[in-house]
Amino acid sequence: MKKRKDPNRYPKGWNRKRVQKVINHYEKQTPEEAAAEDNAAYENSKITMMEVPVELVPAVQRLILRKRAS
């Protein structure tokens, strides 16, 4: 039987097997493990997450771009 070609396109260095490994990792996480992983990602970060009303998003984006440009 001929092997069917994978219709998906992956970034360089990625393939179906690697993607499936990542999917399996996140599907097997408990909510507590997921929260701990999220928290660890931001512990040493210089960014924050916050809610912004949708109508203010364009203004916030302009502020961020202005800050990066300076």
C-alpha beads as a LAMMPS data file, in Angstrom:
LAMMPS data file: protein, C-alpha beads

70 atoms
69 bonds

1 atom types
1 bond types

-500.0 500.0 xlo xhi
-500.0 500.0 ylo yhi
-500.0 500.0 zlo zhi

Masses

1 110.0

Atoms # bond

1 1 1 0.000 0.000 0.000
2 1 1 1.355 3.428 -0.971
3 1 1 1.962 5.881 1.870
4 1 1 -0.253 8.967 1.598
5 1 1 1.612 12.282 1.514
6 1 1 0.993 14.571 4.489
7 1 1 -1.105 17.502 3.189
8 1 1 0.076 19.781 6.015
9 1 1 2.941 22.245 5.698
10 1 1 5.233 22.612 8.698
11 1 1 7.835 25.198 9.679
12 1 1 11.457 24.218 9.104
13 1 1 12.473 21.492 11.533
14 1 1 8.894 20.392 12.242
15 1 1 6.990 17.356 11.009
16 1 1 3.815 15.431 11.818
17 1 1 5.549 13.411 14.560
18 1 1 6.855 16.501 16.341
19 1 1 3.464 18.246 16.144
20 1 1 1.725 15.162 17.542
21 1 1 4.206 15.056 20.440
22 1 1 3.314 18.671 21.363
23 1 1 -0.416 17.939 21.058
24 1 1 -0.069 14.898 23.304
25 1 1 1.834 16.931 25.896
26 1 1 -0.923 19.536 26.205
27 1 1 -3.820 17.077 26.007
28 1 1 -2.411 15.070 28.920
29 1 1 -1.861 18.087 31.199
30 1 1 -4.068 18.588 34.190
31 1 1 -5.514 22.089 34.668
32 1 1 -3.073 22.570 37.543
33 1 1 -0.084 21.606 35.383
34 1 1 -1.246 23.934 32.615
35 1 1 -1.606 26.831 35.072
36 1 1 1.849 26.142 36.526
37 1 1 3.375 26.120 33.035
38 1 1 1.645 29.407 32.171
39 1 1 2.832 31.025 35.394
40 1 1 6.409 29.835 34.882
41 1 1 6.459 31.364 31.411
42 1 1 5.785 34.813 32.864
43 1 1 7.911 34.641 36.039
44 1 1 11.023 36.144 34.467
45 1 1 9.250 38.069 31.762
46 1 1 9.153 41.831 31.378
47 1 1 5.625 41.723 29.985
48 1 1 2.209 41.484 31.560
49 1 1 -1.162 40.254 30.425
50 1 1 -4.238 42.390 30.891
51 1 1 -7.759 42.785 29.621
52 1 1 -8.292 45.648 27.214
53 1 1 -11.720 46.620 25.899
54 1 1 -11.896 45.726 22.209
55 1 1 -12.506 49.316 21.167
56 1 1 -9.224 50.363 22.827
57 1 1 -7.031 47.711 21.166
58 1 1 -6.013 49.932 18.208
59 1 1 -4.944 52.728 20.562
60 1 1 -2.927 50.306 22.723
61 1 1 -1.261 48.869 19.615
62 1 1 -0.249 52.376 18.507
63 1 1 1.229 53.065 21.959
64 1 1 3.251 49.849 21.840
65 1 1 4.553 50.647 18.348
66 1 1 5.489 54.180 19.417
67 1 1 7.357 52.814 22.468
68 1 1 9.259 50.260 20.359
69 1 1 10.233 52.944 17.840
70 1 1 11.754 55.213 20.500

Bonds

1 1 1 2
2 1 2 3
3 1 3 4
4 1 4 5
5 1 5 6
6 1 6 7
7 1 7 8
8 1 8 9
9 1 9 10
10 1 10 11
11 1 11 12
12 1 12 13
13 1 13 14
14 1 14 15
15 1 15 16
16 1 16 17
17 1 17 18
18 1 18 19
19 1 19 20
20 1 20 21
21 1 21 22
22 1 22 23
23 1 23 24
24 1 24 25
25 1 25 26
26 1 26 27
27 1 27 28
28 1 28 29
29 1 29 30
30 1 30 31
31 1 31 32
32 1 32 33
33 1 33 34
34 1 34 35
35 1 35 36
36 1 36 37
37 1 37 38
38 1 38 39
39 1 39 40
40 1 40 41
41 1 41 42
42 1 42 43
43 1 43 44
44 1 44 45
45 1 45 46
46 1 46 47
47 1 47 48
48 1 48 49
49 1 49 50
50 1 50 51
51 1 51 52
52 1 52 53
53 1 53 54
54 1 54 55
55 1 55 56
56 1 56 57
57 1 57 58
58 1 58 59
59 1 59 60
60 1 60 61
61 1 61 62
62 1 62 63
63 1 63 64
64 1 64 65
65 1 65 66
66 1 66 67
67 1 67 68
68 1 68 69
69 1 69 70
